[in-house]
């Protein structure tokens, strides 16, 4: 066999190249490729930012999304002169206010619903208020939808200085009944309820219970003899007092056939519970037995009173009837229903035909009833 010749391979001078490596390419072409790639990236970023700016301007500064329509639904119960035009004007005035320093609130997306809610609640006494922002079909018109319901005026409160106020069922003052006499230069009447708009008012002393009874036949009227300061949208009295008056106004005519003219609250005095020991209680009991002709007030133990009752003022309320006499009720420490039943028995068995000559009936002392005949 012929021997193979040994060939010496020269690895040192060999040239190994990878076609995929960038350094093997033409430098000019490589740099042009990088520049084009960056240009494309810059163009895409610029296009994205431009779209954002255009859309931002279109959404917040163009007139396309300006509020053009109002849908206002009003449920009025006591007729506080709430009109759609007034509500629309309040909302339109908010357009001029800026939000986030430079945004106009005429834009549907910028319009602040909470600000409108606060403005409406400050002006009106509302039980419910809902505000929605939407696009009204079929033309997708930017619309503000407002649904509101006024708070019920459950009572009329008259002060000793002849001022009238509407109260709700919890004792919160809703609004003052403002009366301007026609004798003034403007000859106008500003009042909450439409029932009083056509009355012939001769002086500013119209706010008296006897004058308001005929016009408000379905709402209790309370005359308070105390000069207590009254603030709008503040609680003027406790809830128990209001509930008792509403109960008497509804129940008393049904059970006794007595027609109520109005309620009277006498000058109030603070109640200070007496803390007595057993010996003092027995002593007072003996004094009561010896003095049967004069009704004695029961001893009040603070342990038997709830915290609310300790802070209550005088518990007496008087019903002025259309027959001219008054009925005294204890609304906190005696059951009203029981007092009405006692009154019915007294009227049927004792007084009978003497109602026209009655001056008052006092039911504040449990089973003991006192009444007085006019002289």
DRENDO-1510 file (C-alpha; in Angstrom, 1 decimal, always signed):
<recs>
REC; n; res; u; v; w
REC; 1; UNK; +0.0; +0.0; +0.0 .
REC; 2; UNK; +1.0; +3.5; -0.8 .
REC; 3; UNK; +1.5; +5.6; +2.2 .
REC; 4; UNK; -0.6; +8.7; +2.4 .
REC; 5; UNK; +1.4; +11.9; +2.3 .
REC; 6; UNK; +1.2; +14.0; +5.4 .
REC; 7; UNK; -0.3; +17.4; +4.6 .
REC; 8; UNK; +0.3; +20.1; +7.1 .
REC; 9; UNK; -2.6; +22.3; +7.7 .
REC; 10; UNK; -2.0; +25.9; +8.4 .
REC; 11; UNK; -4.7; +26.9; +10.9 .
REC; 12; UNK; -2.9; +30.1; +11.9 .
REC; 13; UNK; -3.4; +31.9; +8.6 .
REC; 14; UNK; -6.9; +30.7; +8.1 .
REC; 15; UNK; -9.8; +33.2; +8.0 .
REC; 16; UNK; -13.0; +32.2; +9.8 .
REC; 17; UNK; -16.0; +34.5; +9.3 .
REC; 18; UNK; -19.6; +34.3; +10.5 .
REC; 19; UNK; -21.9; +35.8; +7.9 .
REC; 20; UNK; -24.5; +36.6; +10.6 .
REC; 21; UNK; -22.3; +38.9; +12.5 .
REC; 22; UNK; -22.8; +42.6; +12.0 .
REC; 23; UNK; -19.1; +43.4; +11.8 .
REC; 24; UNK; -18.9; +41.3; +8.7 .
REC; 25; UNK; -21.3; +43.8; +7.0 .
REC; 26; UNK; -20.6; +47.0; +5.2 .
REC; 27; UNK; -20.3; +49.7; +7.9 .
REC; 28; UNK; -22.2; +52.3; +5.9 .
REC; 29; UNK; -25.1; +50.0; +5.4 .
REC; 30; UNK; -25.1; +49.0; +9.0 .
REC; 31; UNK; -25.3; +52.6; +10.3 .
REC; 32; UNK; -28.0; +53.5; +7.8 .
REC; 33; UNK; -30.0; +50.6; +9.0 .
REC; 34; UNK; -29.7; +51.7; +12.6 .
REC; 35; UNK; -30.7; +55.3; +11.8 .
REC; 36; UNK; -33.7; +54.1; +9.8 .
REC; 37; UNK; -34.8; +51.9; +12.6 .
REC; 38; UNK; -34.5; +54.9; +15.1 .
REC; 39; UNK; -36.4; +57.1; +12.8 .
REC; 40; UNK; -39.3; +54.6; +12.6 .
REC; 41; UNK; -39.3; +54.4; +16.4 .
REC; 42; UNK; -39.3; +58.1; +16.8 .
REC; 43; UNK; -42.1; +58.5; +14.2 .
REC; 44; UNK; -44.3; +55.9; +16.0 .
REC; 45; UNK; -43.7; +57.6; +19.3 .
REC; 46; UNK; -44.5; +61.0; +17.8 .
REC; 47; UNK; -47.6; +59.6; +16.1 .
REC; 48; UNK; -48.8; +58.1; +19.4 .
REC; 49; UNK; -48.3; +61.4; +21.3 .
REC; 50; UNK; -50.0; +63.3; +18.6 .
REC; 51; UNK; -53.0; +61.0; +18.8 .
REC; 52; UNK; -53.1; +61.5; +22.6 .
REC; 53; UNK; -53.0; +65.3; +22.2 .
REC; 54; UNK; -55.7; +65.3; +19.5 .
REC; 55; UNK; -57.9; +63.0; +21.5 .
REC; 56; UNK; -57.3; +65.0; +24.7 .
REC; 57; UNK; -58.3; +68.2; +23.0 .
REC; 58; UNK; -61.3; +66.5; +21.3 .
REC; 59; UNK; -62.6; +65.1; +24.6 .
REC; 60; UNK; -62.1; +68.2; +26.8 .
REC; 61; UNK; -61.9; +71.3; +24.7 .
REC; 62; UNK; -64.0; +70.7; +21.6 .
REC; 63; UNK; -67.7; +71.7; +21.6 .
REC; 64; UNK; -68.8; +68.2; +20.6 .
REC; 65; UNK; -69.0; +67.2; +24.3 .
REC; 66; UNK; -70.5; +70.4; +25.6 .
REC; 67; UNK; -73.6; +69.9; +27.7 .
REC; 68; UNK; -76.6; +70.7; +25.5 .
REC; 69; UNK; -79.6; +69.2; +27.2 .
REC; 70; UNK; -81.1; +69.0; +30.7 .
REC; 71; UNK; -83.7; +66.4; +31.8 .
REC; 72; UNK; -85.1; +67.5; +35.1 .
REC; 73; UNK; -87.7; +65.5; +37.0 .
REC; 74; UNK; -89.2; +67.1; +40.1 .
REC; 75; UNK; -91.5; +65.5; +42.6 .
REC; 76; UNK; -93.0; +68.3; +44.7 .
REC; 77; UNK; -95.0; +67.5; +47.8 .
REC; 78; UNK; -95.2; +70.8; +49.8 .
REC; 79; UNK; -94.7; +73.0; +46.7 .
REC; 80; UNK; -91.6; +74.9; +47.6 .
REC; 81; UNK; -91.7; +76.8; +44.2 .
REC; 82; UNK; -89.1; +74.5; +42.7 .
REC; 83; UNK; -89.1; +75.0; +38.9 .
REC; 84; UNK; -87.1; +73.4; +36.1 .
REC; 85; UNK; -85.9; +76.8; +35.0 .
REC; 86; UNK; -84.4; +77.5; +38.4 .
REC; 87; UNK; -82.7; +74.1; +38.5 .
REC; 88; UNK; -81.4; +74.6; +35.0 .
REC; 89; UNK; -80.0; +78.0; +35.8 .
REC; 90; UNK; -78.2; +76.7; +38.9 .
REC; 91; UNK; -76.5; +74.0; +36.8 .
REC; 92; UNK; -75.8; +76.4; +33.9 .
REC; 93; UNK; -74.1; +78.9; +36.3 .
REC; 94; UNK; -71.7; +76.1; +37.2 .
REC; 95; UNK; -70.4; +76.0; +33.6 .
REC; 96; UNK; -68.4; +79.2; +34.2 .
REC; 97; UNK; -66.5; +77.6; +37.1 .
REC; 98; UNK; -63.1; +76.1; +36.3 .
REC; 99; UNK; -62.2; +72.6; +37.3 .
REC; 100; UNK; -58.6; +71.4; +37.7 .
REC; 101; UNK; -57.5; +75.1; +37.1 .
REC; 102; UNK; -58.3; +75.4; +33.4 .
REC; 103; UNK; -61.0; +72.9; +32.4 .
REC; 104; UNK; -64.5; +74.4; +31.6 .
REC; 105; UNK; -67.3; +72.6; +33.4 .
REC; 106; UNK; -69.6; +72.9; +30.4 .
REC; 107; UNK; -67.8; +69.8; +29.2 .
REC; 108; UNK; -69.7; +66.6; +30.1 .
REC; 109; UNK; -66.6; +64.8; +31.3 .
REC; 110; UNK; -65.4; +67.7; +33.4 .
REC; 111; UNK; -68.8; +68.7; +35.0 .
REC; 112; UNK; -68.7; +68.1; +38.7 .
REC; 113; UNK; -71.9; +66.4; +40.0 .
REC; 114; UNK; -71.0; +66.8; +43.7 .
REC; 115; UNK; -70.8; +70.6; +43.3 .
REC; 116; UNK; -74.2; +70.7; +41.8 .
REC; 117; UNK; -75.6; +68.4; +44.6 .
REC; 118; UNK; -74.2; +70.7; +47.3 .
REC; 119; UNK; -75.6; +73.8; +45.6 .
REC; 120; UNK; -79.1; +72.3; +45.3 .
REC; 121; UNK; -79.1; +71.0; +48.8 .
REC; 122; UNK; -78.1; +74.4; +50.1 .
REC; 123; UNK; -81.0; +76.1; +48.3 .
REC; 124; UNK; -83.7; +73.5; +48.6 .
REC; 125; UNK; -84.8; +71.0; +51.2 .
REC; 126; UNK; -84.6; +67.7; +49.3 .
REC; 127; UNK; -85.4; +64.2; +50.4 .
REC; 128; UNK; -83.8; +62.6; +47.3 .
REC; 129; UNK; -81.4; +63.9; +44.7 .
REC; 130; UNK; -79.8; +62.0; +41.8 .
REC; 131; UNK; -77.6; +63.4; +39.0 .
REC; 132; UNK; -76.5; +61.5; +36.0 .
REC; 133; UNK; -74.3; +62.3; +33.0 .
REC; 134; UNK; -75.2; +60.5; +29.8 .
REC; 135; UNK; -75.4; +60.8; +26.0 .
REC; 136; UNK; -79.0; +61.1; +24.9 .
REC; 137; UNK; -80.0; +59.0; +21.9 .
REC; 138; UNK; -80.4; +59.0; +18.9 .
REC; 139; UNK; -77.8; +61.8; +18.3 .
REC; 140; UNK; -75.7; +61.1; +21.4 .
REC; 141; UNK; -76.4; +64.6; +22.8 .
REC; 142; UNK; -74.5; +65.3; +26.1 .
REC; 143; UNK; -77.2; +65.5; +28.8 .
REC; 144; UNK; -77.4; +66.1; +32.5 .
REC; 145; UNK; -80.3; +64.2; +34.1 .
REC; 146; UNK; -81.5; +65.4; +37.4 .
REC; 147; UNK; -84.1; +63.6; +39.6 .
REC; 148; UNK; -85.1; +65.3; +42.8 .
REC; 149; UNK; -87.8; +65.0; +45.5 .
REC; 150; UNK; -88.5; +67.7; +48.0 .
REC; 151; UNK; -88.6; +67.0; +51.7 .
REC; 152; UNK; -92.1; +66.7; +53.2 .
REC; 153; UNK; -93.2; +69.6; +55.4 .
REC; 154; UNK; -94.9; +67.8; +58.2 .
REC; 155; UNK; -95.6; +70.7; +60.6 .
REC; 156; UNK; -95.7; +74.5; +60.9 .
REC; 157; UNK; -93.8; +76.0; +63.8 .
REC; 158; UNK; -94.9; +79.5; +64.9 .
REC; 159; UNK; -92.7; +81.5; +67.3 .
REC; 160; UNK; -93.8; +84.1; +69.9 .
REC; 161; UNK; -92.5; +86.9; +67.7 .
REC; 162; UNK; -94.8; +85.9; +64.8 .
REC; 163; UNK; -92.4; +84.0; +62.6 .
REC; 164; UNK; -93.5; +80.8; +60.7 .
REC; 165; UNK; -91.3; +77.8; +59.7 .
REC; 166; UNK; -91.9; +74.5; +58.0 .
REC; 167; UNK; -90.6; +71.4; +59.9 .
REC; 168; UNK; -90.1; +67.9; +58.7 .
REC; 169; UNK; -91.1; +64.8; +60.6 .
REC; 170; UNK; -87.8; +64.7; +62.6 .
REC; 171; UNK; -88.0; +68.3; +63.9 .
REC; 172; UNK; -85.6; +69.9; +61.4 .
REC; 173; UNK; -86.4; +73.4; +60.2 .
REC; 174; UNK; -86.9; +73.3; +56.4 .
REC; 175; UNK; -87.6; +76.9; +55.5 .
REC; 176; UNK; -89.1; +80.1; +56.9 .
REC; 177; UNK; -92.4; +81.2; +55.6 .
REC; 178; UNK; -91.5; +84.8; +54.5 .
REC; 179; UNK; -94.4; +87.2; +54.2 .
REC; 180; UNK; -94.0; +90.7; +52.7 .
REC; 181; UNK; -97.1; +92.8; +53.1 .
REC; 182; UNK; -98.7; +94.4; +50.0 .
REC; 183; UNK; -98.6; +97.8; +51.7 .
REC; 184; UNK; -94.9; +97.9; +50.9 .
REC; 185; UNK; -93.5; +99.4; +47.7 .
REC; 186; UNK; -92.9; +96.1; +46.0 .
REC; 187; UNK; -96.3; +94.8; +47.0 .
REC; 188; UNK; -95.1; +91.2; +46.8 .
REC; 189; UNK; -95.7; +88.0; +48.8 .
REC; 190; UNK; -92.8; +85.6; +49.2 .
REC; 191; UNK; -93.9; +82.3; +50.7 .
REC; 192; UNK; -93.2; +78.6; +50.4 .
REC; 193; UNK; -96.6; +77.2; +49.8 .
REC; 194; UNK; -98.8; +78.1; +46.9 .
REC; 195; UNK; -101.9; +78.1; +49.0 .
REC; 196; UNK; -100.9; +81.4; +50.5 .
REC; 197; UNK; -100.1; +83.2; +47.3 .
REC; 198; UNK; -103.5; +84.8; +46.8 .
REC; 199; UNK; -104.2; +85.9; +50.4 .
REC; 200; UNK; -105.0; +89.5; +51.3 .
REC; 201; UNK; -102.4; +90.2; +54.0 .
REC; 202; UNK; -102.8; +93.5; +55.8 .
REC; 203; UNK; -99.9; +93.4; +58.2 .
REC; 204; UNK; -96.8; +91.4; +59.1 .
REC; 205; UNK; -98.6; +89.8; +62.1 .
REC; 206; UNK; -100.2; +87.3; +59.8 .
REC; 207; UNK; -98.1; +84.4; +61.2 .
REC; 208; UNK; -100.5; +83.6; +64.0 .
REC; 209; UNK; -102.1; +80.1; +64.6 .
REC; 210; UNK; -105.7; +81.4; +64.3 .
REC; 211; UNK; -104.9; +82.9; +60.9 .
REC; 212; UNK; -103.1; +79.8; +59.5 .
REC; 213; UNK; -105.5; +77.1; +60.7 .
REC; 214; UNK; -108.1; +77.5; +57.9 .
REC; 215; UNK; -105.5; +77.4; +55.1 .
REC; 216; UNK; -103.5; +74.4; +56.5 .
REC; 217; UNK; -106.2; +71.9; +57.4 .
REC; 218; UNK; -104.0; +68.8; +56.8 .
REC; 219; UNK; -100.9; +69.9; +58.6 .
REC; 220; UNK; -100.4; +70.4; +62.4 .
REC; 221; UNK; -99.7; +73.9; +63.5 .
REC; 222; UNK; -97.5; +74.4; +66.7 .
REC; 223; UNK; -97.4; +77.7; +68.6 .
REC; 224; UNK; -94.3; +77.9; +70.8 .
REC; 225; UNK; -94.5; +80.6; +73.5 .
REC; 226; UNK; -90.7; +80.5; +74.1 .
REC; 227; UNK; -88.4; +82.8; +72.2 .
REC; 228; UNK; -86.0; +80.1; +71.1 .
REC; 229; UNK; -83.5; +80.9; +68.4 .
REC; 230; UNK; -84.2; +79.1; +65.2 .
REC; 231; UNK; -81.7; +78.2; +62.5 .
REC; 232; UNK; -82.6; +76.8; +59.1 .
REC; 233; UNK; -81.8; +73.1; +58.6 .
REC; 234; UNK; -81.2; +72.7; +62.3 .
REC; 235; UNK; -83.2; +70.6; +64.7 .
REC; 236; UNK; -85.6; +72.8; +66.6 .
REC; 237; UNK; -86.9; +70.2; +69.0 .
REC; 238; UNK; -86.6; +66.6; +69.9 .
REC; 239; UNK; -88.1; +63.8; +67.7 .
REC; 240; UNK; -90.3; +62.5; +70.5 .
REC; 241; UNK; -92.2; +65.8; +70.7 .
REC; 242; UNK; -92.9; +65.8; +66.9 .
REC; 243; UNK; -94.0; +62.2; +66.9 .
REC; 244; UNK; -96.4; +62.8; +69.8 .
REC; 245; UNK; -97.9; +65.8; +68.0 .
REC; 246; UNK; -98.4; +63.9; +64.8 .
REC; 247; UNK; -100.0; +61.0; +66.8 .
REC; 248; UNK; -102.4; +63.3; +68.6 .
REC; 249; UNK; -103.3; +65.1; +65.4 .
REC; 250; UNK; -104.3; +61.8; +63.7 .
REC; 251; UNK; -105.8; +59.9; +66.6 .
REC; 252; UNK; -107.5; +62.4; +68.9 .
REC; 253; UNK; -110.3; +63.5; +66.4 .
REC; 254; UNK; -111.0; +59.8; +65.5 .
REC; 255; UNK; -111.4; +58.6; +69.1 .
REC; 256; UNK; -113.0; +61.6; +70.7 .
REC; 257; UNK; -114.5; +63.6; +67.7 .
REC; 258; UNK; -112.7; +66.7; +69.0 .
REC; 259; UNK; -111.5; +69.0; +66.3 .
REC; 260; UNK; -108.0; +70.3; +66.8 .
REC; 261; UNK; -107.3; +73.9; +66.0 .
REC; 262; UNK; -103.5; +74.0; +66.8 .
REC; 263; UNK; -101.0; +72.9; +69.4 .
REC; 264; UNK; -99.5; +75.1; +72.0 .
REC; 265; UNK; -96.1; +74.7; +73.8 .
REC; 266; UNK; -96.0; +76.7; +77.0 .
REC; 267; UNK; -92.8; +78.4; +78.2 .
REC; 268; UNK; -90.4; +75.6; +78.8 .
REC; 269; UNK; -88.5; +75.0; +82.0 .
REC; 270; UNK; -85.6; +72.6; +82.5 .
REC; 271; UNK; -86.4; +69.5; +84.4 .
REC; 272; UNK; -83.9; +68.5; +87.1 .
REC; 273; UNK; -84.4; +64.9; +88.3 .
REC; 274; UNK; -84.5; +64.6; +92.1 .
REC; 275; UNK; -82.3; +62.0; +93.7 .
REC; 276; UNK; -84.1; +60.7; +96.8 .
REC; 277; UNK; -83.5; +57.9; +99.3 .
REC; 278; UNK; -86.1; +55.6; +100.6 .
REC; 279; UNK; -87.0; +57.7; +103.6 .
REC; 280; UNK; -87.6; +60.8; +101.5 .
REC; 281; UNK; -89.8; +58.8; +99.1 .
REC; 282; UNK; -91.9; +57.5; +102.0 .
REC; 283; UNK; -92.2; +61.1; +103.4 .
REC; 284; UNK; -93.4; +62.4; +100.1 .
REC; 285; UNK; -95.9; +59.6; +99.8 .
REC; 286; UNK; -97.4; +60.6; +103.1 .
REC; 287; UNK; -97.6; +64.2; +102.1 .
REC; 288; UNK; -99.4; +63.2; +98.9 .
REC; 289; UNK; -102.0; +61.3; +100.9 .
REC; 290; UNK; -102.6; +64.2; +103.1 .
REC; 291; UNK; -103.0; +66.7; +100.2 .
REC; 292; UNK; -105.5; +65.0; +97.9 .
REC; 293; UNK; -107.1; +68.2; +96.6 .
REC; 294; UNK; -103.8; +69.5; +95.1 .
REC; 295; UNK; -102.2; +67.2; +92.4 .
REC; 296; UNK; -98.6; +66.5; +93.4 .
REC; 297; UNK; -95.9; +65.9; +90.8 .
REC; 298; UNK; -94.3; +62.5; +91.1 .
REC; 299; UNK; -90.7; +62.2; +92.3 .
REC; 300; UNK; -88.4; +61.5; +89.4 .
REC; 301; UNK; -85.5; +59.1; +89.9 .
REC; 302; UNK; -82.6; +59.5; +87.5 .
REC; 303; UNK; -82.1; +55.8; +87.5 .
REC; 304; UNK; -85.5; +55.3; +85.8 .
REC; 305; UNK; -85.0; +57.9; +83.2 .
REC; 306; UNK; -83.3; +57.3; +79.9 .
REC; 307; UNK; -80.4; +59.7; +79.0 .
REC; 308; UNK; -82.5; +61.4; +76.4 .
REC; 309; UNK; -85.3; +62.2; +78.9 .
REC; 310; UNK; -83.0; +63.7; +81.4 .
REC; 311; UNK; -82.1; +66.4; +78.9 .
REC; 312; UNK; -85.7; +67.0; +77.8 .
REC; 313; UNK; -87.4; +70.2; +78.8 .
REC; 314; UNK; -90.9; +70.5; +80.1 .
REC; 315; UNK; -93.1; +67.6; +79.0 .
REC; 316; UNK; -96.4; +69.3; +78.7 .
REC; 317; UNK; -98.1; +70.1; +75.4 .
REC; 318; UNK; -101.6; +71.6; +75.0 .
REC; 319; UNK; -104.2; +71.0; +72.3 .
REC; 320; UNK; -106.3; +74.0; +71.5 .
REC; 321; UNK; -109.6; +72.8; +70.2 .
REC; 322; UNK; -112.0; +74.5; +67.8 .
REC; 323; UNK; -114.6; +74.5; +70.6 .
REC; 324; UNK; -112.4; +76.9; +72.5 .
REC; 325; UNK; -111.0; +74.8; +75.3 .
REC; 326; UNK; -107.5; +73.3; +75.8 .
REC; 327; UNK; -106.4; +69.8; +76.7 .
REC; 328; UNK; -103.1; +69.3; +78.6 .
REC; 329; UNK; -101.1; +66.2; +77.7 .
REC; 330; UNK; -98.0; +64.7; +79.2 .
REC; 331; UNK; -96.1; +63.4; +76.2 .
REC; 332; UNK; -93.1; +61.8; +77.7 .
REC; 333; UNK; -93.9; +60.1; +81.0 .
REC; 334; UNK; -97.5; +58.9; +80.3 .
REC; 335; UNK; -99.0; +56.9; +77.5 .
REC; 336; UNK; -100.8; +59.1; +75.1 .
REC; 337; UNK; -103.2; +56.4; +74.0 .
REC; 338; UNK; -104.2; +55.8; +77.6 .
REC; 339; UNK; -104.7; +59.6; +78.1 .
REC; 340; UNK; -107.0; +59.7; +75.1 .
REC; 341; UNK; -109.0; +56.8; +76.4 .
REC; 342; UNK; -109.3; +58.6; +79.8 .
REC; 343; UNK; -110.4; +61.8; +78.0 .
REC; 344; UNK; -113.1; +59.9; +76.1 .
REC; 345; UNK; -114.5; +58.4; +79.3 .
REC; 346; UNK; -114.6; +61.8; +81.0 .
REC; 347; UNK; -116.3; +63.4; +78.0 .
REC; 348; UNK; -119.0; +60.7; +77.9 .
REC; 349; UNK; -119.6; +60.2; +81.6 .
REC; 350; UNK; -118.7; +63.4; +83.4 .
REC; 351; UNK; -118.7; +66.5; +81.1 .
REC; 352; UNK; -121.3; +65.4; +78.5 .
REC; 353; UNK; -123.0; +68.7; +77.4 .
REC; 354; UNK; -120.6; +71.0; +79.2 .
REC; 355; UNK; -118.0; +71.0; +76.4 .
REC; 356; UNK; -119.0; +74.5; +75.2 .
REC; 357; UNK; -118.3; +76.0; +78.6 .
REC; 358; UNK; -115.0; +74.2; +79.3 .
REC; 359; UNK; -111.8; +76.1; +79.8 .
REC; 360; UNK; -109.4; +73.2; +80.0 .
REC; 361; UNK; -109.0; +69.5; +80.7 .
REC; 362; UNK; -105.8; +68.3; +82.4 .
REC; 363; UNK; -104.7; +64.7; +81.7 .
REC; 364; UNK; -101.2; +64.9; +83.0 .
REC; 365; UNK; -101.7; +63.0; +86.3 .
REC; 366; UNK; -102.6; +59.5; +85.3 .
REC; 367; UNK; -106.1; +58.4; +86.4 .
REC; 368; UNK; -106.7; +61.8; +88.0 .
REC; 369; UNK; -108.3; +64.2; +85.6 .
REC; 370; UNK; -108.9; +67.9; +86.3 .
REC; 371; UNK; -111.1; +70.2; +84.3 .
REC; 372; UNK; -112.3; +73.8; +84.7 .
REC; 373; UNK; -115.6; +75.3; +83.6 .
REC; 374; UNK; -115.6; +78.9; +82.4 .
REC; 375; UNK; -117.1; +81.4; +84.9 .
</recs>
